[in-house]
Amino acid sequence: MQSLVEGAVVQALRDGGGEAVRLYVAACAERMAPLFMGLRANVPGRESDLDFYAESVRDLWYADRPLADAAERVRLLERFPELRAALLAEERRLQCSRNDTAPAFANSA
């Protein structure tokens, strides 16, 4: 069940268009920056990941500028081990929610 706040956020993102979505993503990514940076700062070989993360968050805030390399950034971010685990967990959650809401006859096949 969706909370009042979740509903308000969803509606604001729908009404606000691409700029609102981009700023929302920037805010979410920025909130995670201290955690990501703190956990990965001393991990050998992750220096370029830290720089890439910081640059990507910075560039998201410039909603008036196009992200010409957005697809490439997504591809690179999807390689982060932290995101692979999160993406798999989200895929499992979505699959379970689909199975829970499927009609009874759909599960009997």
PEJO-V172800 format. One record per pair of residues at least 4 apart in sequence whose C-alpha atoms are under 7 Angstrom apart, sorted by the first residue. I is the first residue (numbers start at 1). GAP is how many residues later the second one is. D is the distance in whole Angstrom. If there is no record, write none. Layout:
i: (I/I)
gap: (GAP/GAP)
d: (D/D)
//
This chain:
i: (2/2/3/4/5/6/7/8/9/10/11/12/13/13/13/16/17/18/19/19/20/21/22/22/22/23/23/23/23/24/25/26/26/26/26/27/28/29/29/30/32/33/34/35/36/37/37/40/46/47/48/49/50/51/52/53/54/55/56/57/69/70/71/72/73/74/75/78/78/79/80/81/82/83/84/85/86/87/88/89/90/91/92/93/94/95/96/97/98/102/104)
gap: (4/5/4/4/4/4/4/4/4/4/4/4/4/7/8/4/4/4/4/44/4/4/4/38/41/4/37/38/40/4/4/4/31/34/35/4/4/4/28/27/4/4/4/4/4/4/13/6/4/4/4/4/4/4/4/4/4/4/4/4/4/4/4/4/4/4/4/5/6/5/4/4/4/4/4/4/4/4/4/4/4/4/4/4/4/4/4/4/4/4/4)
d: (6/6/6/6/6/6/6/6/6/6/6/6/6/6/6/5/6/6/6/6/6/6/6/6/6/6/7/6/7/6/6/6/6/5/6/6/7/6/6/6/6/6/6/6/6/5/6/7/6/6/6/6/6/6/6/6/6/6/6/7/6/6/6/6/6/6/7/6/6/7/6/6/6/6/6/6/6/6/6/6/6/6/6/6/6/6/6/6/6/6/7)
//
